[in-house]
Amino acid sequence: MTGTADRRCHACGARTETALARCDCGEPLWIETPATAVSEDWPDGPGPTGSMWRYADLLATDAPGGVGAAAGGTPLVRTPALDGDADGGRVRVKVEGANPTGTFKDRGTALGLAATEGPVGTVSHGNMALSVAATAAGADRPCVVLVPDDIPEGRLGQIAQFDPTLLRVAGDYGRLYERSLAVGADRDVAFLNSDVPLRMEGQKTLAYELCEAFAPEVPDAVVLPVSSGGNASAVWKGLRDLRAAGRIDRLPRLCLVQAAACAPIARAFEDGAERVRPLEGGEETVAYSIANADPPSGTRALAAVRATGGTVVAVDDDAIRSARRRFAAETGLGIEPASATTLAALDALGERGAVGAGDDVVLVATGTGFREAPPDPDATSPPDPVGIDDLDARIADLTGFRSG
C-alpha cells in the first residue's frame, strides 16, 4: 500500500508529510503514488474484481467493512446510438450510478473511511452527504453531516435515514467548507469534503478502471461533468500514476462540462486564465449538483485539461434536458441532469476537435441523481440552524465527537 504520509502539490511541487488538505500556495494536495507501487503485472491486484479494491496495492489502505467494500467496479457500456453525436467516434458510458448509493462519491468516501479512525463528516447538500452517511452507517462509524440551512426537507430526510448527526448551518457555503476542515482537525473528525486527499485517492480508481478496460490502449477522450473539480483532478491523478509507471504510453484528453448558468472553470478556460476565479451572480440550473460558483479544485481541474490537450465547454439547460431524455430513450440509462451534460457537450467537443471519427470516447455518468422523497411522517423535526462561528462548540458537544 502507498501509505498516506507523502502529499504533493500539483502546482508548485511542494511535498509534506503533514495531513493537510492544502499546500501553502493555496492549491489542494494529493497523496503521492510511487511509480514502483504499480506492479509489472498491473492490473492484477489482490482485491475483488468487482470493486475498486482490486487496486488495493495502489491505494492508501485496505477495504472498509459494509457497503464501502462494494464501491467501484462500475460498468462501461458501449452505446452505438450516441456515436453520431461524437462525430463518428465510438461512445461508451461509465455508469457510476452502479455504486452503492448511486454516485461516484462512494469511491472517495469508502477510501476515506478505510484510511481513518473515529468520526467522519462532510459538508454537502446532495450526493456526497448521502454517500458519507450511508457508508459510515455500514461501517458502524459516527458521522456528522453539515448541510445548508435551506436544504429541502425531502432531501434532508433521505440523508437522515442513515442516522448521522445532522447540522443545518446558516452562512456562506464556501466558508463552511473551509471551516469544517479546521474544526474537524481540532475535534478529531475526518471531514471527507470534495477535494481532500483521501477522497482523491478513492476517486482516482475510476481512471484505473477505464485504462484496464481499454488495455493495452487508452480511450482517446474522457468527458466528465465538473463541479468542485475534485473528480476531474482525481481522474487526472490516476492517469498520471499509470503513465509514470509506464503502464500507459499516453493520456486521454480530459474534456470537462459545466452548466452554462454556473461555469467558472469554462470561463477561465475560454479566457486563457491560469486560475479559476469565483463566479459572481451565478444563475439556477437544472444541473444543480454541479452549480459550484467557487470550485475548490477548479484550478487543478483546469491544469488537468491543459496537460492532456482537452477542453472545457458549457451547455445550457435546454440541451441538458434533451440529453437526459435521450440517455434514457436511446441507451436505457437513467441519470441525473449533471451527467447528461456530457452528451449535451458532444457537438461542441466535435467542433473543437476534441472528439472525432475513430475516437474512443467515454462519457462519465457520475450518478443517478439525488432521490428526492416526500417527508417521512415518523421522522423527527429538522434540526435548528447553527451559525458557522458556533460550529466548533456544537461539534465538541456531540457525543462521540470530543477530541482526546
N, C-alpha and C positions, 0 to 999 in steps of 0.2 A: 504493500500500500504506500501511497505517496506521502502520507502524513499531512499535517496542516500547518507546519511551522513557517515554511518559506513562502512569503507572499510578495508579489511583484506588481509594479505599476506598469501598465502598457505604454504610458505616455513618456515618463522620464526614466524608466528602467530601475527605479529605486527598489530595494528589497528590504524586508523586515521580518523578524520572527515574532513580532507582537501581533496579537489577534485583533488587528484593526480592520475596519471596513474601507477606509480611505487613506490615500497617500497624503503626505504634506503638501503636494502640489494641487490637491483637491480632487484628483481623479480616483475612481474606485479601484480597489486592489483585487487581484485574483490569486489563487493558490497555484504555485508553480508545479508543473508535472515534469520531472526529469525525462529526457529522451530515452534514457536507459530503462525507464519503467515500462515502456512499450516493447513487449517481447517480440522476438523474430517470428513467432508463430501467431501473432495477433491476427484475428480476433478471438482465438481460442482461449477463453477465460475460465475462471474457476466457478463462476456463478451460474444460476439457472438461465437457460437461453431465452426464456420468455419474459425477461425483465432487464432493467438497466444494470442489475448486479452481476450480469455476465462480465462486466468490465471492472469487477471489484479490485483487481490489481492496479487499476489506474485511478481509483477514487481514494477519498480520504479516510474511508472506514468500511466496515462490513455492513451488510443489510440490517435494518432495524426489524423489530417484530411488527406484527399487524399488517395493515394494508400497504404500508411503505415498502414492504418486501416485494410487492407486485407492481411497483412503479416502472414505467418504461416498457420496452419491448413492444411498441405500438405498431400497427400495420402500415405498410407502404402500398397503396392501392394504385394500380395502373388505371387511368381514366381516359381512354381514347376519345371520348366525346368532347374533351376540352382541348384537344391538340390544335384545332383551328385557331383558338384564342392565342396560342403560343406561336403563331406564325409557322405552324407545321412542326413544332417541337413535340417531343414525346412527354406528356404530362403525367405525373404521379402525385398523389396526395398522401402526406404523412398524417395519419389520423390520431392526433394527440388526445382526442376525446375518449380514446380507449383506456386512458389512465384511470385509476380507481375513482377519483372524484370528477372525472371528465375534463381534465385540463393538464397542460404541460407543467403547471406549477408543482404537480406531485413529485416530479423528478428532484427538484431542488429541496422541497420540503422533506422528502424521505432521506436525502443525504444529510440535511441539516440536523434532523432528529438523531440520525445514527451517529453523527460525529460529536454530539454534545450530551451533557447530562443535566438533569434537573428541568426546571420550567422552560418552555419555549413560548414565543409570541410572534405576532406580526401586526403590521399596520396595513389594512386593506378594507375595501367595501365590497369585494366580489370574490373572484375565483381563488385568490391566494388565501383569503380568510377561511373559506370553506376547506381548502386543501390542508392548511395547518391545523385547523380544529379537528378535522376527521382523522388525519394521520396521527396527531397527538393522542386522540382517544384510542386508536387502535394499538398504540404503543404504551398506553397507560401512563401518559406523561401530563403533568399540569400544563395548562395552556392559557395565555391571555391574548385576546384579540381586541385591538383598538380600531374602532370604526368612526367615521364622521357622524356628527350628531343628527344629520339629516338623512341618514340611511333609511330606505323604505322598510316598513315593518315586515313585509313578506320576506325580504332578503335577510333581515335580522333573524327571523325565525328559522330560516334554512341553516344559518351558522349556529344558532343556539341549540339545535337538536343534538350537537356533538358535545354539549355541556362544557364549553370553555368558559373562562371568566371574560365576560364582555364589558368593555368600557366604551361608551359613546363619548367622544371628545370634541368639544367646541373649539374652533380656531382654525388657523391656516393648516391645510393638509400637508403641504410641503414641509412646514416646520415640525409638524407632528412626526413625520418620517425620521428626521434627524434627531429629534428629541428622544424618540423611543430607543434609538441605539445607545444614547448616552445613559438614559435611565436603566436600560437593560444591563449595561456593563456594570453599573453601580449596584444593581439588585440581583445579579446572577440570573437574569432571564435572557436566554439566547433569542434575540429578535431576528427572525428569518425574513427580513424585508427584501424587496425585489432584486437588489443587486449586491447583496452581501456575498463575500467569497464562497461560503459554504453552499449557498444556493446555486452559484455559478458552476460549482463542481458537479452537482447533480444534473443540471440542465445541459451541460456540455455533452452528455451521453446521447442526446438527440443527434449530434454530428457524428458520433461514433457509429450509431445505428445506420445512418444514411451511407456512410463510407463502407460499412460492412456489406450493405445490400448491393452496392454498385461495384464492389471489389472485383478485379484489381483497378477499375476505373473509379471516377467520382462523378456526381452529377455536374452538369455544366452551370446550372443556376439553382439557387435555393431562395425561394420567395417567402418572406416572413412578415406578418403584421408586427408593428413595433409600437411600444408604449413607453415604458421606462428605459428601454434599450438594454435591459438585462439579458433577455433571452437571445437577442442578436449577438451580444457580447459573448455569451456562453457558447453559442454555436461556433463563433469565430475561434474561441479558445480551444474547443475540441478539435477543430480543423488544424490549428497551429500545432497542437500536441502531436497529431499524426504526421504532419508534414515534417516537423523537427526530427521525428524518429525515423523518417524515410519510409513510412508505410503508405503514403500517397505522394504523388510527384507534383501535384498542383492543387490549388484551392478553388472550389466552386465560386462563382460570382454570387455574393450576397446582395439580394435585392430586397429592400425594406419598403413597406407600405404603411401610410398613415391615412386617417380620415382627413379630408380637406378642411373640415371645420376646426381641427386642432392638430397642426402639423409642424411643430417646431424643428424636428430633425430634417424634414423635407425642405423647409425654408432655408436652413443652414446649408444644406447640400446645394440648393439652387444658387445661393448667394456666394458659394465658394468659401464659406466661413470655416475657420479652424475649430470653433467651439459652438455648441448649441446653446442658445440663449432662451430664457423663459419667454413664453408667449403671453402677451397681454391681451385680455379680452377674447379668449377662445370661445367659440360657439358650441352649442349642444350638438351631438351627433348620435345616430343610431348605433354606431360602434363605440358605445360609451366606455367599454373596458380598455380601449387604447387611447382615450382622450386625456392625455397627460401633457399639461402645458409646460411642465418643468421637469423633464425626464432626468433622473439622477445619473443614468449611464448613457445619456444622449450623445455626448462627445465621443465616448468609446465606441458606440454603435456607428457613428459617423466614420470613425477611423477604420472600423471593420469593412465598411462599404468601399472606402477608397483603397484599402490594402488588397482587396480581392477584385477590383475592377468592376464593382457593382454599381448600383444606383439607388435613389430613394424617390418614390413617387407618392402623390396624394390623390385620393379618389373621393368623389362626392357621395352623398347619402343615397341618391337615386341609383347610382352604379352599384353601391354596396347591396341595396335591397334586391336589385335584379340578379346580382351574382349569387346571393344567398338562395334565391328561388331556383336558380339553375343548378347549383350544387345539389340540391335535394332532388330535382326532377331528372337531371341528367347523370348523376353519379350515385344517387341513393344515400348521400351523406347529409345528415342534419347537423349544421354547425352554427356557431354564434356569428353575429354580424362582423365582428373584428376579423375572424378567419376568412370571411367572404371577400375582404379587401384584396386578398391575394389573386383571386380570379378576376376581380374588377380591374386590377392593375395590368393584366397581361397585354392588352392592346398597347398601352403606353410603354411597357417594357420592350415590346417588339419594335416600336417606333424609335426607341433609343438604342436598339441593337443589343440590349441586354439578354434577350432570348431570340431564338430564330430556328429556321428549318434544321432538323437533325439534332437539335439540342435535347438533352435530358433535363427536364425541368421538374423541380419538386415544389409543390405548394404545401406549406406547413399550416394545417388546420389546427390551431392551438387549443381548441376546445369546443365543447358542445354548447357552452354558454351557461350562465348562472340560471339555475332553475327557480324562477320566482314561484311562490306559493301563497295561498291565502293565509291569513293569520290563524294560528292554532288556538282554538278556544281554551285549551288546557294550559297554554303557555303562560309564564309569568309576565308581568308588565315589563316593557323595555326599561333598561336602567336609565337613571337621570344622567344628563351630560355632565362631564367634568371639564375643567379648563386645562390647557396644555401645561400651564405652570404648576398645576396641582397633581400632575401625573406621578411624580416621584413618590409623594406621600401616599397616594391611593394604591400604587403597586406595592409599596412597603407594607401596607396594612392588610394585603390579601394573604390569607393563609397559604403557606407553601411557597410564597414569593419573597421571603425575607432572606437577606444575604447572610453569609457566615454560618 
